[in-house]
Amino acid sequence: MINPQVFRQYDIRGVVGEEINAESYYLIGKGFGSYLRRRDLKTIALGGDARLTTPEMVMEEVDVSCEGNGYTHQAREVMEGIRAGRTESDIMPLDETLEIMGTLDALRALWGVRYPME
């Protein structure tokens, strides 16, 4: 979990190793990647300063391009599973899928949302 105090109006600031760490970098990057994908943006510029921790934060180039209609990763996982003879995904097992669907159904009921076929 990221300490919410590190987020500023214009910046993200915190003590490296205490308030900000490798997990923070990953989660912030994942969120930023999702933001970019929703806006169909494929190129960004990352900068750093002369602090000793800058190389730790900027470790790799990341491709944020998105293939297909947004289900490419799911389709790829299904095909890899079939080829491997698996009946269930290691990434998203059936039990987890059913649990998520149960939660979503409970939320829909609380909100009064109904699908046309119901």
FIDOKE-882819 format. One record per atom (N, C-alpha, C): residue in three letters; x, y, z; atom name. Coordinates in nm, 4 decimals, always signed. Atoms other than C-alpha are relative to their C-alpha. Example, Ala and Ser with C-alpha at 12.3 -4.5 7.8 and 13.67 -1.06 7.14 Angstrom:
BEGIN
+-----+----------+----------+----------+----+
:   r :       px :       py :       pz :  a :
+-----+----------+----------+----------+----+
: ALA :  +0.0890 :  -0.1190 :  +0.0000 :  N :
: ALA :  +1.2300 :  -0.4500 :  +0.7800 : CA :
: ALA :  +0.0900 :  +0.1200 :  +0.0000 :  C :
: SER :  -0.0820 :  -0.1190 :  -0.0060 :  N :
: SER :  +1.3670 :  -0.1060 :  +0.7140 : CA :
: SER :  -0.0770 :  +0.1090 :  +0.0730 :  C :
+-----+----------+----------+----------+----+
***
This chain:
BEGIN
+-----+----------+----------+----------+----+
:   r :       px :       py :       pz :  a :
+-----+----------+----------+----------+----+
: MET :  +0.0849 :  -0.1184 :  +0.0000 :  N :
: MET :  +0.0000 :  +0.0000 :  +0.0000 : CA :
: MET :  +0.0891 :  +0.1243 :  +0.0000 :  C :
: ILE :  -0.0759 :  -0.1244 :  +0.0096 :  N :
: ILE :  +0.1200 :  +0.3498 :  -0.0768 : CA :
: ILE :  -0.0521 :  +0.0979 :  +0.1041 :  C :
: ASN :  +0.0359 :  -0.1042 :  -0.0950 :  N :
: ASN :  +0.1236 :  +0.6179 :  +0.1910 : CA :
: ASN :  -0.0611 :  +0.1168 :  -0.0777 :  C :
: PRO :  +0.0649 :  -0.1069 :  +0.0775 :  N :
: PRO :  -0.1280 :  +0.8761 :  +0.0604 : CA :
: PRO :  +0.0662 :  +0.1370 :  +0.0184 :  C :
: GLN :  -0.0665 :  -0.1283 :  -0.0246 :  N :
: GLN :  +0.0843 :  +1.1560 :  +0.2078 : CA :
: GLN :  +0.1065 :  +0.0322 :  -0.1050 :  C :
: VAL :  -0.1043 :  -0.0266 :  +0.0997 :  N :
: VAL :  +0.3377 :  +1.1152 :  -0.0752 : CA :
: VAL :  -0.0555 :  +0.0708 :  -0.1234 :  C :
: PHE :  +0.0594 :  -0.0622 :  +0.1175 :  N :
: PHE :  +0.0910 :  +1.2449 :  -0.3354 : CA :
: PHE :  -0.0241 :  +0.1481 :  +0.0253 :  C :
: ARG :  +0.0182 :  -0.1438 :  -0.0075 :  N :
: ARG :  +0.1074 :  +1.6192 :  -0.3876 : CA :
: ARG :  -0.0762 :  +0.0457 :  -0.1229 :  C :
: GLN :  +0.0759 :  -0.0531 :  +0.1130 :  N :
: GLN :  -0.0900 :  +1.8394 :  -0.6218 : CA :
: GLN :  +0.0812 :  -0.0070 :  -0.1293 :  C :
: TYR :  -0.0864 :  -0.0114 :  +0.1170 :  N :
: TYR :  +0.2065 :  +1.8619 :  -0.8603 : CA :
: TYR :  +0.1058 :  -0.1096 :  -0.0086 :  C :
: ASP :  -0.1170 :  +0.0856 :  -0.0114 :  N :
: ASP :  +0.4355 :  +1.5765 :  -0.7577 : CA :
: ASP :  -0.0301 :  -0.1203 :  +0.0886 :  C :
: ILE :  +0.0010 :  +0.1105 :  -0.0959 :  N :
: ILE :  +0.4960 :  +1.2519 :  -0.5715 : CA :
: ILE :  +0.1321 :  +0.0097 :  +0.0742 :  C :
: ARG :  -0.1218 :  -0.0191 :  -0.0789 :  N :
: ARG :  +0.7421 :  +1.2999 :  -0.2866 : CA :
: ARG :  -0.0051 :  -0.0835 :  +0.1263 :  C :
: GLY :  -0.0085 :  +0.0777 :  -0.1225 :  N :
: GLY :  +0.8559 :  +1.0751 :  -0.0078 : CA :
: GLY :  +0.1415 :  -0.0476 :  +0.0226 :  C :
: VAL :  -0.1313 :  +0.0513 :  -0.0344 :  N :
: VAL :  +1.1551 :  +0.9220 :  +0.1669 : CA :
: VAL :  +0.0145 :  -0.1391 :  -0.0624 :  C :
: VAL :  -0.0224 :  +0.1270 :  +0.0691 :  N :
: VAL :  +1.2909 :  +0.6418 :  -0.0523 : CA :
: VAL :  +0.0401 :  -0.1055 :  +0.1016 :  C :
: GLY :  -0.0279 :  +0.1089 :  -0.0923 :  N :
: GLY :  +1.2950 :  +0.3120 :  +0.1299 : CA :
: GLY :  -0.0916 :  -0.0004 :  +0.1209 :  C :
: GLU :  +0.0941 :  -0.0084 :  -0.1120 :  N :
: GLU :  +1.0467 :  +0.4328 :  +0.3899 : CA :
: GLU :  -0.1423 :  +0.0260 :  -0.0508 :  C :
: GLU :  +0.1325 :  -0.0366 :  +0.0508 :  N :
: GLU :  +0.7523 :  +0.6084 :  +0.2226 : CA :
: GLU :  -0.0208 :  -0.0454 :  -0.1446 :  C :
: ILE :  +0.0046 :  +0.0406 :  +0.1402 :  N :
: ILE :  +0.8345 :  +0.5092 :  -0.1364 : CA :
: ILE :  +0.1015 :  -0.1119 :  -0.0185 :  C :
: ASN :  -0.0902 :  +0.1129 :  +0.0221 :  N :
: ASN :  +0.9824 :  +0.1754 :  -0.2430 : CA :
: ASN :  -0.0337 :  -0.0654 :  -0.1337 :  C :
: ALA :  +0.0214 :  +0.0677 :  +0.1288 :  N :
: ALA :  +0.9865 :  -0.0725 :  -0.5326 : CA :
: ALA :  -0.1480 :  -0.0320 :  -0.0218 :  C :
: GLU :  +0.1437 :  +0.0287 :  +0.0152 :  N :
: GLU :  +0.6246 :  -0.1730 :  -0.4649 : CA :
: GLU :  -0.0761 :  +0.1273 :  -0.0368 :  C :
: SER :  +0.0640 :  -0.1280 :  +0.0325 :  N :
: SER :  +0.5213 :  +0.1944 :  -0.4730 : CA :
: SER :  +0.0227 :  +0.0352 :  -0.1461 :  C :
: TYR :  -0.0297 :  -0.0309 :  +0.1397 :  N :
: TYR :  +0.6995 :  +0.2426 :  -0.8058 : CA :
: TYR :  -0.0885 :  -0.0831 :  -0.0914 :  C :
: TYR :  +0.0801 :  +0.0902 :  +0.0823 :  N :
: TYR :  +0.5191 :  -0.0593 :  -0.9470 : CA :
: TYR :  -0.1465 :  +0.0432 :  -0.0026 :  C :
: LEU :  +0.1423 :  -0.0352 :  -0.0075 :  N :
: LEU :  +0.1725 :  +0.0451 :  -0.8254 : CA :
: LEU :  -0.0291 :  +0.1340 :  -0.0674 :  C :
: ILE :  +0.0185 :  -0.1306 :  +0.0647 :  N :
: ILE :  +0.2125 :  +0.4058 :  -0.9380 : CA :
: ILE :  +0.0113 :  -0.0166 :  -0.1516 :  C :
: GLY :  -0.0167 :  +0.0249 :  +0.1436 :  N :
: GLY :  +0.3398 :  +0.2884 :  -1.2772 : CA :
: GLY :  -0.1181 :  -0.0735 :  -0.0601 :  C :
: LYS :  +0.1164 :  +0.0756 :  +0.0476 :  N :
: LYS :  +0.0527 :  +0.0426 :  -1.3119 : CA :
: LYS :  -0.1205 :  +0.0922 :  -0.0147 :  C :
: GLY :  +0.1105 :  -0.0957 :  +0.0072 :  N :
: GLY :  -0.2000 :  +0.3157 :  -1.2348 : CA :
: GLY :  +0.0181 :  +0.0981 :  -0.1152 :  C :
: PHE :  -0.0276 :  -0.0944 :  +0.1073 :  N :
: PHE :  -0.0328 :  +0.5553 :  -1.4745 : CA :
: PHE :  -0.0180 :  -0.0675 :  -0.1358 :  C :
: GLY :  +0.0180 :  +0.0746 :  +0.1242 :  N :
: GLY :  -0.0245 :  +0.2876 :  -1.7447 : CA :
: GLY :  -0.1470 :  -0.0172 :  -0.0348 :  C :
: SER :  +0.1448 :  +0.0118 :  +0.0226 :  N :
: SER :  -0.3986 :  +0.2316 :  -1.7005 : CA :
: SER :  -0.0582 :  +0.1320 :  -0.0479 :  C :
: TYR :  +0.0439 :  -0.1345 :  +0.0398 :  N :
: TYR :  -0.4562 :  +0.6072 :  -1.7280 : CA :
: TYR :  +0.0347 :  +0.0235 :  -0.1475 :  C :
: LEU :  -0.0428 :  -0.0206 :  +0.1386 :  N :
: LEU :  -0.2548 :  +0.6177 :  -2.0518 : CA :
: LEU :  -0.0818 :  -0.0850 :  -0.0964 :  C :
: ARG :  +0.0725 :  +0.0917 :  +0.0874 :  N :
: ARG :  -0.4305 :  +0.3157 :  -2.1995 : CA :
: ARG :  -0.1421 :  +0.0483 :  -0.0244 :  C :
: ARG :  +0.1379 :  -0.0484 :  +0.0159 :  N :
: ARG :  -0.7774 :  +0.4609 :  -2.1340 : CA :
: ARG :  -0.0066 :  +0.1174 :  -0.0956 :  C :
: ARG :  -0.0027 :  -0.1170 :  +0.0879 :  N :
: ARG :  -0.6739 :  +0.7683 :  -2.3294 : CA :
: ARG :  +0.0707 :  -0.0285 :  -0.1324 :  C :
: ASP :  -0.0671 :  +0.0452 :  +0.1219 :  N :
: ASP :  -0.5036 :  +0.5671 :  -2.6068 : CA :
: ASP :  +0.1311 :  +0.0757 :  -0.0227 :  C :
: LEU :  -0.1304 :  -0.0641 :  +0.0092 :  N :
: LEU :  -0.1696 :  +0.7357 :  -2.5317 : CA :
: LEU :  +0.1074 :  -0.1077 :  +0.0043 :  C :
: LYS :  -0.0986 :  +0.1067 :  +0.0110 :  N :
: LYS :  +0.1338 :  +0.5299 :  -2.6281 : CA :
: LYS :  +0.1427 :  +0.0451 :  +0.0274 :  C :
: THR :  -0.1354 :  -0.0494 :  -0.0195 :  N :
: THR :  +0.4339 :  +0.7532 :  -2.5625 : CA :
: THR :  +0.0041 :  +0.0947 :  +0.1190 :  C :
: ILE :  -0.0203 :  -0.0917 :  -0.1122 :  N :
: ILE :  +0.5570 :  +0.9209 :  -2.2448 : CA :
: ILE :  +0.1482 :  +0.0297 :  +0.0121 :  C :
: ALA :  -0.1389 :  -0.0327 :  -0.0305 :  N :
: ALA :  +0.8767 :  +1.0866 :  -2.1297 : CA :
: ALA :  +0.0180 :  -0.0068 :  +0.1506 :  C :
: LEU :  -0.0320 :  +0.0085 :  -0.1419 :  N :
: LEU :  +1.0266 :  +0.9959 :  -1.7933 : CA :
: LEU :  +0.1271 :  +0.0773 :  +0.0249 :  C :
: GLY :  -0.1190 :  -0.0758 :  -0.0342 :  N :
: GLY :  +1.2749 :  +1.2243 :  -1.6287 : CA :
: GLY :  +0.0429 :  -0.0312 :  +0.1412 :  C :
: GLY :  -0.0526 :  +0.0190 :  -0.1343 :  N :
: GLY :  +1.4890 :  +1.2132 :  -1.3214 : CA :
: GLY :  +0.0947 :  +0.1126 :  +0.0334 :  C :
: ASP :  -0.0964 :  -0.1015 :  -0.0393 :  N :
: ASP :  +1.7288 :  +1.4255 :  -1.1267 : CA :
: ASP :  +0.1291 :  -0.0693 :  +0.0425 :  C :
: ALA :  -0.1326 :  +0.0524 :  -0.0342 :  N :
: ALA :  +2.0782 :  +1.3761 :  -0.9813 : CA :
: ALA :  +0.0027 :  -0.0745 :  +0.1334 :  C :
: ARG :  +0.0013 :  +0.0725 :  -0.1272 :  N :
: ARG :  +1.9641 :  +1.2000 :  -0.6621 : CA :
: ARG :  +0.0484 :  -0.1431 :  -0.0200 :  C :
: LEU :  -0.0538 :  +0.1352 :  +0.0079 :  N :
: LEU :  +2.1220 :  +0.8644 :  -0.5867 : CA :
: LEU :  -0.1093 :  -0.1045 :  -0.0238 :  C :
: THR :  +0.1087 :  +0.0967 :  +0.0144 :  N :
: THR :  +1.7803 :  +0.6945 :  -0.5886 : CA :
: THR :  -0.0657 :  +0.0036 :  -0.1377 :  C :
: THR :  +0.0640 :  -0.0112 :  +0.1313 :  N :
: THR :  +1.6843 :  +0.8053 :  -0.9416 : CA :
: THR :  +0.0198 :  -0.1255 :  -0.0851 :  C :
: PRO :  -0.0133 :  +0.1210 :  +0.0825 :  N :
: PRO :  +1.8380 :  +0.5021 :  -1.1202 : CA :
: PRO :  -0.0856 :  -0.1155 :  +0.0499 :  C :
: GLU :  +0.0835 :  +0.1057 :  -0.0560 :  N :
: GLU :  +1.6449 :  +0.2713 :  -0.8852 : CA :
: GLU :  -0.1435 :  +0.0123 :  -0.0499 :  C :
: MET :  +0.1383 :  -0.0217 :  +0.0417 :  N :
: MET :  +1.3158 :  +0.4278 :  -0.9951 : CA :
: MET :  -0.0188 :  -0.0181 :  -0.1494 :  C :
: VAL :  +0.0122 :  +0.0050 :  +0.1458 :  N :
: VAL :  +1.3835 :  +0.4410 :  -1.3701 : CA :
: VAL :  +0.0851 :  -0.1171 :  -0.0480 :  C :
: MET :  -0.0787 :  +0.1189 :  +0.0284 :  N :
: MET :  +1.4912 :  +0.0844 :  -1.4360 : CA :
: MET :  -0.0216 :  -0.0561 :  -0.1387 :  C :
: GLU :  +0.0268 :  +0.0640 :  +0.1277 :  N :
: GLU :  +1.3305 :  -0.0102 :  -1.7646 : CA :
: GLU :  -0.0958 :  +0.0824 :  -0.0838 :  C :
: GLU :  +0.0958 :  -0.0608 :  +0.0918 :  N :
: GLU :  +1.1434 :  +0.1073 :  -2.0696 : CA :
: GLU :  -0.1211 :  -0.0911 :  -0.0058 :  C :
: VAL :  +0.1230 :  +0.0783 :  -0.0036 :  N :
: VAL :  +0.7823 :  -0.0040 :  -2.0706 : CA :
: VAL :  -0.0855 :  +0.0336 :  -0.1210 :  C :
: ASP :  +0.0889 :  -0.0179 :  +0.1141 :  N :
: ASP :  +0.5615 :  -0.0546 :  -2.3749 : CA :
: ASP :  -0.1432 :  +0.0029 :  +0.0521 :  C :
: VAL :  +0.1378 :  -0.0117 :  -0.0480 :  N :
: VAL :  +0.2085 :  +0.0692 :  -2.2974 : CA :
: VAL :  -0.1016 :  -0.0138 :  -0.1133 :  C :
: SER :  +0.0936 :  +0.0149 :  +0.1110 :  N :
: SER :  +0.0609 :  -0.0081 :  -2.6379 : CA :
: SER :  -0.1012 :  -0.1095 :  +0.0329 :  C :
: CYS :  +0.1089 :  +0.0941 :  -0.0263 :  N :
: CYS :  -0.2643 :  -0.2018 :  -2.6385 : CA :
: CYS :  -0.0475 :  -0.0581 :  -0.1319 :  C :
: GLU :  +0.0456 :  +0.0662 :  +0.1216 :  N :
: GLU :  -0.3558 :  -0.4588 :  -2.9009 : CA :
: GLU :  -0.1497 :  -0.0264 :  +0.0094 :  C :
: GLY :  +0.1374 :  +0.0469 :  +0.0053 :  N :
: GLY :  -0.7068 :  -0.5427 :  -3.0099 : CA :
: GLY :  -0.1005 :  +0.0884 :  +0.0704 :  C :
: ASN :  +0.1118 :  -0.0739 :  -0.0583 :  N :
: ASN :  -1.0231 :  -0.4456 :  -2.8265 : CA :
: ASN :  +0.0034 :  +0.0038 :  +0.1527 :  C :
: GLY :  -0.0110 :  -0.0030 :  -0.1450 :  N :
: GLY :  -0.8958 :  -0.4752 :  -2.4703 : CA :
: GLY :  -0.0079 :  -0.1375 :  +0.0637 :  C :
: TYR :  +0.0077 :  +0.1360 :  -0.0532 :  N :
: TYR :  -0.9450 :  -0.8510 :  -2.4284 : CA :
: TYR :  +0.1155 :  -0.0868 :  -0.0499 :  C :
: THR :  -0.1122 :  +0.0743 :  +0.0565 :  N :
: THR :  -0.6170 :  -0.9506 :  -2.5948 : CA :
: THR :  +0.0703 :  -0.0841 :  +0.1049 :  C :
: HIS :  -0.0725 :  +0.0733 :  -0.1041 :  N :
: HIS :  -0.4497 :  -1.0505 :  -2.2683 : CA :
: HIS :  -0.0816 :  -0.1194 :  +0.0499 :  C :
: GLN :  +0.0850 :  +0.1096 :  -0.0441 :  N :
: GLN :  -0.7472 :  -1.2605 :  -2.1603 : CA :
: GLN :  -0.0011 :  -0.1117 :  -0.1042 :  C :
: ALA :  +0.0024 :  +0.1007 :  +0.1067 :  N :
: ALA :  -0.7646 :  -1.4361 :  -2.4979 : CA :
: ALA :  +0.1330 :  -0.0746 :  -0.0058 :  C :
: ARG :  -0.1326 :  +0.0627 :  +0.0011 :  N :
: ARG :  -0.3887 :  -1.5008 :  -2.4883 : CA :
: ARG :  +0.0132 :  -0.0996 :  +0.1155 :  C :
: GLU :  -0.0057 :  +0.0889 :  -0.1166 :  N :
: GLU :  -0.4172 :  -1.6525 :  -2.1387 : CA :
: GLU :  -0.0830 :  -0.1260 :  -0.0230 :  C :
: VAL :  +0.0842 :  +0.1167 :  +0.0296 :  N :
: VAL :  -0.7028 :  -1.8805 :  -2.2508 : CA :
: VAL :  +0.0721 :  -0.0927 :  -0.0971 :  C :
: MET :  -0.0679 :  +0.0825 :  +0.0998 :  N :
: MET :  -0.5077 :  -2.0003 :  -2.5551 : CA :
: MET :  +0.1222 :  -0.0697 :  +0.0589 :  C :
: GLU :  -0.1158 :  +0.0636 :  -0.0628 :  N :
: GLU :  -0.1917 :  -2.0644 :  -2.3519 : CA :
: GLU :  -0.0434 :  -0.1124 :  +0.0929 :  C :
: GLY :  +0.0513 :  +0.1027 :  -0.0897 :  N :
: GLY :  -0.3966 :  -2.2590 :  -2.0976 : CA :
: GLY :  -0.0463 :  -0.1233 :  -0.0755 :  C :
: ILE :  +0.0480 :  +0.1127 :  +0.0814 :  N :
: ILE :  -0.5611 :  -2.4732 :  -2.3647 : CA :
: ILE :  +0.1183 :  -0.0785 :  -0.0556 :  C :
: ARG :  -0.1181 :  +0.0670 :  +0.0560 :  N :
: ARG :  -0.2267 :  -2.5458 :  -2.5299 : CA :
: ARG :  +0.0749 :  -0.0809 :  +0.1061 :  C :
: ALA :  -0.0704 :  +0.0685 :  -0.1094 :  N :
: ALA :  -0.0823 :  -2.6458 :  -2.1901 : CA :
: ALA :  -0.0858 :  -0.1100 :  +0.0625 :  C :
: GLY :  +0.0871 :  +0.1032 :  -0.0532 :  N :
: GLY :  -0.3788 :  -2.8737 :  -2.1204 : CA :
: GLY :  -0.0602 :  +0.0341 :  +0.1352 :  C :
: ARG :  +0.0573 :  -0.0413 :  -0.1282 :  N :
: ARG :  -0.4952 :  -2.6712 :  -1.8207 : CA :
: ARG :  -0.1494 :  +0.0245 :  -0.0163 :  C :
: THR :  +0.1441 :  -0.0274 :  +0.0016 :  N :
: THR :  -0.8629 :  -2.6408 :  -1.7328 : CA :
: THR :  -0.0324 :  +0.1278 :  +0.0763 :  C :
: GLU :  +0.0207 :  -0.1201 :  -0.0802 :  N :
: GLU :  -0.8120 :  -2.3275 :  -1.5242 : CA :
: GLU :  +0.1241 :  +0.0887 :  -0.0096 :  C :
: SER :  -0.1094 :  -0.0963 :  +0.0074 :  N :
: SER :  -0.5983 :  -2.0125 :  -1.5356 : CA :
: SER :  +0.0713 :  +0.0104 :  +0.1346 :  C :
: ASP :  -0.0771 :  -0.0259 :  -0.1216 :  N :
: ASP :  -0.3170 :  -1.9708 :  -1.2850 : CA :
: ASP :  -0.0159 :  +0.1455 :  +0.0434 :  C :
: ILE :  +0.0116 :  -0.1432 :  -0.0279 :  N :
: ILE :  -0.3686 :  -1.5939 :  -1.3103 : CA :
: ILE :  -0.1361 :  +0.0335 :  +0.0616 :  C :
: MET :  +0.1355 :  -0.0282 :  -0.0481 :  N :
: MET :  -0.7470 :  -1.5903 :  -1.2563 : CA :
: MET :  -0.0768 :  -0.1314 :  +0.0092 :  C :
: PRO :  +0.0710 :  +0.1274 :  -0.0152 :  N :
: PRO :  -0.8800 :  -1.9206 :  -1.1190 : CA :
: PRO :  -0.1511 :  +0.0201 :  +0.0064 :  C :
: LEU :  +0.1455 :  -0.0054 :  +0.0034 :  N :
: LEU :  -1.2503 :  -2.0020 :  -1.1464 : CA :
: LEU :  -0.0588 :  +0.0479 :  +0.1328 :  C :
: ASP :  +0.0524 :  -0.0420 :  -0.1309 :  N :
: ASP :  -1.3101 :  -1.9615 :  -0.7707 : CA :
: ASP :  +0.0082 :  +0.1511 :  +0.0186 :  C :
: GLU :  -0.0162 :  -0.1452 :  -0.0136 :  N :
: GLU :  -1.1733 :  -1.6073 :  -0.7835 : CA :
: GLU :  -0.0976 :  +0.0738 :  -0.0902 :  C :
: THR :  +0.0959 :  -0.0597 :  +0.0922 :  N :
: THR :  -1.3862 :  -1.5249 :  -1.0872 : CA :
: THR :  -0.1403 :  -0.0015 :  +0.0594 :  C :
: LEU :  +0.1332 :  +0.0116 :  -0.0592 :  N :
: LEU :  -1.7006 :  -1.6535 :  -0.9138 : CA :
: LEU :  -0.0153 :  +0.0915 :  +0.1221 :  C :
: GLU :  +0.0053 :  -0.0892 :  -0.1158 :  N :
: GLU :  -1.6156 :  -1.4579 :  -0.5979 : CA :
: GLU :  -0.0187 :  +0.1453 :  -0.0437 :  C :
: ILE :  +0.0134 :  -0.1364 :  +0.0521 :  N :
: ILE :  -1.5747 :  -1.1360 :  -0.7960 : CA :
: ILE :  -0.1401 :  +0.0222 :  -0.0554 :  C :
: MET :  +0.1355 :  -0.0134 :  +0.0555 :  N :
: MET :  -1.9011 :  -1.1974 :  -0.9821 : CA :
: MET :  -0.1044 :  +0.0092 :  +0.1111 :  C :
: GLY :  +0.0918 :  -0.0077 :  -0.1135 :  N :
: GLY :  -2.0791 :  -1.2572 :  -0.6487 : CA :
: GLY :  +0.0011 :  +0.1380 :  +0.0629 :  C :
: THR :  -0.0128 :  -0.1350 :  -0.0553 :  N :
: THR :  -1.9458 :  -0.9264 :  -0.5178 : CA :
: THR :  -0.0689 :  +0.1012 :  -0.0908 :  C :
: LEU :  +0.0633 :  -0.0925 :  +0.0948 :  N :
: LEU :  -2.0551 :  -0.7447 :  -0.8338 : CA :
: LEU :  -0.1518 :  -0.0147 :  +0.0006 :  C :
: ASP :  +0.1452 :  +0.0212 :  -0.0073 :  N :
: ASP :  -2.4010 :  -0.9042 :  -0.8167 : CA :
: ASP :  -0.0587 :  +0.0631 :  +0.1263 :  C :
: ALA :  +0.0470 :  -0.0600 :  -0.1258 :  N :
: ALA :  -2.4356 :  -0.7927 :  -0.4526 : CA :
: ALA :  -0.0036 :  +0.1523 :  -0.0120 :  C :
: LEU :  -0.0023 :  -0.1456 :  +0.0201 :  N :
: LEU :  -2.3354 :  -0.4365 :  -0.5487 : CA :
: LEU :  -0.1138 :  +0.0440 :  -0.0916 :  C :
: ARG :  +0.1111 :  -0.0341 :  +0.0904 :  N :
: ARG :  -2.5831 :  -0.4342 :  -0.8389 : CA :
: ARG :  -0.1321 :  -0.0018 :  +0.0750 :  C :
: ALA :  +0.1247 :  +0.0089 :  -0.0771 :  N :
: ALA :  -2.8580 :  -0.5435 :  -0.5989 : CA :
: ALA :  -0.0141 :  +0.1204 :  +0.0929 :  C :
: LEU :  +0.0043 :  -0.1178 :  -0.0889 :  N :
: LEU :  -2.7662 :  -0.2661 :  -0.3529 : CA :
: LEU :  -0.0344 :  +0.1269 :  -0.0770 :  C :
: TRP :  +0.0207 :  -0.1201 :  +0.0808 :  N :
: TRP :  -2.7685 :  -0.0091 :  -0.6317 : CA :
: TRP :  -0.1284 :  -0.0051 :  -0.0811 :  C :
: GLY :  +0.1236 :  +0.0128 :  +0.0778 :  N :
: GLY :  -3.0851 :  -0.1422 :  -0.7940 : CA :
: GLY :  +0.0244 :  -0.0119 :  -0.1494 :  C :
: VAL :  -0.0323 :  +0.0154 :  +0.1430 :  N :
: VAL :  -2.9116 :  -0.2156 :  -1.1257 : CA :
: VAL :  -0.0468 :  -0.1390 :  -0.0453 :  C :
: ARG :  +0.0476 :  +0.1273 :  +0.0573 :  N :
: ARG :  -3.0794 :  -0.4832 :  -1.3378 : CA :
: ARG :  +0.0322 :  -0.0014 :  -0.1490 :  C :
: TYR :  -0.0250 :  +0.0180 :  +0.1422 :  N :
: TYR :  -2.9819 :  -0.6196 :  -1.6753 : CA :
: TYR :  -0.1330 :  -0.0286 :  -0.0701 :  C :
: PRO :  +0.1257 :  +0.0206 :  +0.0730 :  N :
: PRO :  -3.2539 :  -0.6350 :  -1.9465 : CA :
: PRO :  -0.0485 :  -0.1448 :  +0.0029 :  C :
: MET :  +0.0413 :  +0.1402 :  +0.0051 :  N :
: MET :  -3.2539 :  -1.0172 :  -1.9479 : CA :
: MET :  -0.0425 :  -0.0554 :  +0.1360 :  C :
: GLU :  +0.0384 :  +0.0471 :  -0.1346 :  N :
: GLU :  -3.3246 :  -1.0401 :  -1.5731 : CA :
: GLU :  -0.1474 :  +0.0168 :  +0.0246 :  C :
+-----+----------+----------+----------+----+
***
